Amino acid sequence: MARLGAAVHVVTSNGSAGETGFTATAVCSVTDTPPTLVVCLNRNASAYAAVVQNGVLCVNTLASQQQEISQVFGGKTSMAERFAKGQWTTLQTGSPVLHGAIANFDCRIVQTLQVGTHDLLICEAVAILCEADSPGLLYVDRNYHAGPAGQ
């Protein structure tokens, strides 16, 4: 699976279960009408219970210069330490939106499917923000790479 390259995202959530977030590469566009993504989340992940209970999330697609944020959200650091990195705001759902990401998809979870160790969260975007034209952050062969710049 390490050979399957992908964009790097920090997925965040906030609600009755509290603020949480994790790094993910298993994110995919499903359709643009309505704008829908699938986010794969391991049921053993520290963020799992809060994301599911909150029922909302924001997929923050990282710019190439945001590798440190990816590493912090992918490590064993506390949630407070994770959110101390970067600048954050919110859109409609209240989930944290990362400033400087190449795209932010503020979503409601509309369906969940269980496959193996993971849940596939089907997420409908209620707000989308595209800020930066900088290259995206990619991950393949267990290494980070800069993708092409936006148009």
Buried (B, 14 or more C-beta within 10 A) or exposed (E): EEEEEBBBBBBBBBBEBEBBBBBBBBBEEEEEEEBBBBBBBBEEBEBBEBBBEBBBBBBBBBBBEBBEBBBBBBEEBEBEEBBEBBEBEBBBBBBBBBEBBBBBBBBBBEEEEEEEEBBBBBBBBBBEBEBBEBBBBBBEEEEBBBBEEBE
